[in-house]
Structure formats: structure tokens, C-alpha cells
Amino acid sequence: MENVWYLAAVWVGLALLATLFAIWFKISTALSEIVVGTVAQLIIGVIVGPNALGSSTAWVSFLAGTGAIVLTFLAGAELDPDVFRLKWKEALVVGLAGFVAPFLGAAAAARYVLGWDVGPSWLAGVALSTTSVAVVYAVMLELGFNVTEYGKAILAACFVNDLGTVLMLGLIFSPFTVRTLIFVAASVAAFVVLPFVTGPFFRRYGGRVSELETKFILFALFGMGGVALWAGSEPVLPAYVIGMLLAGTVGKDHLLIRRLRTLTFGLLTPFYFIRAGSFVSVPALAAAPLVFTVLFFAKMFSKMLGVFPAVKAFRYGRQETTYYTLMMSTGLTFGTISALFGLSHGIITAGQYSHLVAAVIGSAVIPTLIANALFMPVHLRPDETREAGAIATTQDTMRGKREHV
Amino acid sequence: MYRRILVAYDGSEGARAALKQGIALAKALNAELSCVLVEEHLPHYAASISEVKAAKEEIDAHFRTMAKQARDLAALGGIDMETIVRQGHDVETIVTIAKDGQFKLLVIGYHGHSAIFGRIMGSTAQSIVRLAPCSVLLAK
């Protein structure tokens, strides 16, 4: 499509459609956008032509890439430093086990069961090593676990797990040249300086209509993303770490987060997720459903193998440990980011990408369903006095009194 | 006869009718009146915590408004009403609260939930009538 505004209208129209589906079917917008992207590419590809959606157009790639970077930054900034300080030992052990076991397990399954080459196998390991903090957080919030020590530990472990994935994605395919050293040095300098500079800078010049804070954050993310790309690494790596380091300042500024959220979910992530979905080949999935099955179960079994004993070591009961493990077996955002990285860098084929994304989506849905249906540690829920930051529960603490929700 | 009455409220036309009848009954019978509002689920399989938090904020604000509307309506009718806001499956939650609170009468609206799902799976009202531990008044 030559006319850029027509193409933009098509993409935003698809985003709108995906949002409506998300509302009707009560699923997340991201998941809906991936599916809409896949179906739209299938239909538009057949009717108009394979490149009609323009997924590889420079400006679409830019908006989608920015979406991935800002989304990763927000994911890092959502870390609760207090929770991490409280549960750092457990989070570190479980999070590392949750990363290492599926990274090796899924890579081995791709290499030795599916016969993939070494590069694609490592990429499969990275994409399936993730967990989904957001999927877990939604479950924790809905069930009231987010205010319990148990729920906080799971969330902290998820952050460590994803940090492992992002670090590996940023480094495993890196050429390890002088540029890599410069990238590492620049990253360390930025990671040291940013937490000290950001807070005072925002206090001095922030809070104005000109949105200085947003520009500053985008400047830091694009700058470090540029250095990462130049060094042959991945821009989401510095974005996640910057987010984590600024979690105590930017992360606590709810107004700023809300403004970033508007920018991210209103414009950027629809391009990212629809684009990610548009590269999924339905014919490839239909032709070899066993590949998806192998990848999905490789992730599940290796997560079980790594996370279950790690959690058990912290003296949880069998039910709590199983639930904890299933929560750590979820995945979505970083899984798709890793798979898309592999596809855009020519590490994996379109078919391999399709199977990986399908396995990632499967891992977003299936473990949570099983966990909540069979292993929910009801006894750990904060009973009738649960707070959960939710008005849904305030009545419980006020029975017999007048409620002011 | 009905010392404790529970009304299920979701802001719909049918639910408003149920609330009005519940208020009238509570006044006539000098009964205690409570109102339950069941929050919808958070978006499943979100991409970021921000999305979940935003959804939660929206749901909370919406239910705060509805609970206040219900209390105001009861206050207009001269009834001091307790509002119970819970998250979960609507039928299961309403039935559980009716059971746990030992309510003697449950007042629900005939309409109010998705007509499509109602046709396929049986309406919320039908399921509540079937499962409720007490008498159910279906308001139109």
C-alpha cells in the first residue's frame, strides 16, 4: 500500500478491532492484537497480496520496535524494590532456576527432538525461558495473593527470571567484539548515572505540559537502544534494566506511568503485537502441530524440573509449590519479543517463529488455567479480610458497618 | 418472614427494578437490606502490569459509582443498606454470599446480563434461581 495514511488507518483499525475483541472476550489487548495480526495477515495476504499489510515497512517497524522498548521499560519499572528486598534470596534462587532450566531444556528439545540448527535452538531456549509477570500479577491481584508474602515472592522471582531472559537475549547472539565491550561500558555508566540524575532532574524541570519526563525517558531508551543495536545486541536489554533501576523513582510516579501507558498502549504496542502476530504463519502451524506440542511441553517440563525443587527448598507445601511452579511457567511479552528478535535477525525461519509464538501463547493460557483449577492454595488467600488494593474486598472487613466504597 | 434481604445489582435496568423492589420490601417488612455487586474479571493474559493496573482502576471506579448509586437509591427510600462488592463469577458469588449471610430472600433482575450467553448457557437469573439457598424474587 503506497499511501502511508491508508496503511496507518488499516493498522489503527485493526488495533481498534483487537481492543473490541479484548473487551468482548475479556482477554488482554496484547493477546487479542497478536491474534488479529495473524488473521489479518492471512486474509489481507490472500485477498490483496502478501505485503499488503506492510509489516516490514520502515515506519511500522520503528513504531513496533519503540513499542517493544517502552513496554520492556515499563515492565522493569513495575518492579517493587521493597518486595524484592524482602524476598531477594528466594527470588534469586527460584528466578534463576526458572530461567536456566527451560533455557537449556527448550534449547535441547529444539536441537535434539526437532532437529533445529544451533542458533534457532538457543533462540527457542531464550523465548521459552521467560515467565510473564503481567499474567501472574493479574492472577495474584484477582485472588488477593498480591498482598501475601507468598504472592510477593512469586512476583519477585518472575522479575529475576525475566531479567535472565533479557540478559541472555541481549548477549547470546552478540558478536563479542570491541563494540560489545563499549556497549557494556556505556550500559554500566548509564545504569550508574541514571538513578542519580533522573529524580532531581524531574523535580527541577518536570511536571509541565511539555512532558519533559517522557522525552527524557525516550531519549535514554533510544540512546542506549542505539548503542545496543550498533554492538549487535538487542535494545530491549538496556530498556529493561533502566526500567528496573528507575522503579524506585519513575515507577512510583503514578501520573508519569499513566502518561507513558497512554502513549504505549494507545499507539505503540498495537503496532508491536499486531506486527508480531502478522508474521505467524497459520499454514506452518497447521502443517506441523507436533512442533508446537514439543516446544510447549519442553517449556512446561523443564520449568517443573527447575522451579519445583527450587521452590520446595524454601519449605513450601506440595500444593503451594506446584501453584508457584505453574505461575512461573507462564510467558507472553518477552517470549514474543525474543521470537521476533530471532526472526528479524534471520536466526529463525518464519515457520520456527510461528511455532515459538504459538508455544509462548499456549504458556500464557494453559498453566494459569491448570493452576487455578487444580492447585490454588486457597488457605493462603487473605481470607475474608483480604485487602488486595481492591474495593472488591472492602466489604469483607466492614461487615456490620456502613461501607464507603 | 424475610428478616434479611439481599439484592444483586449490576447497574442494569433489571437490576434497578430489583433494587427498588428490595427497598420497598425491606421497608414494608422492616427487614435488613444488603446489596451485592459482582466485579468483572481482570483482563486475562495481559502484556504488562500497567495494563492490569489500568483495568483494575477502571473497574474499581465503575463499581464505586454503582455502589454509591445503589446506596443513594436506598437512602431515598429511607433504608440504610449495606453494599457488598466482590470479584468473581457472578452466579457463584451471589449464591455464596446469600448462603454465608443466611439471607432469606434474594432479589434479582430478570435482565441485566448478556443475552447471547443467556441463550447459549442459560441466563444468570435462571442459574441463580436454581442454585440459591433461599427464596428468589425475579424483578421485572
Interface residues (C-beta under 8 A of the other chain):
Chain A: A22 K26 I27 S28 T29 A30 L31 L71 L74 A75 E78 S132 V133 A134 V135 Y137 A138 L141 E142 I257 R258 L260 R261 T264 F265 T269 F273 L332 T333 A364 V365 T368 G389 A390 I391 A392 T393 T394 Q395 R399 R402 E403 V405
Chain B: E39 E40 H41 L42 P43 H44 Y45 A46 A47 S48 I49 S50 E51 V52 A54 K56 D60 F63 R64 A67 K68 D80 E82 T83 I84 V85 R86 Q87
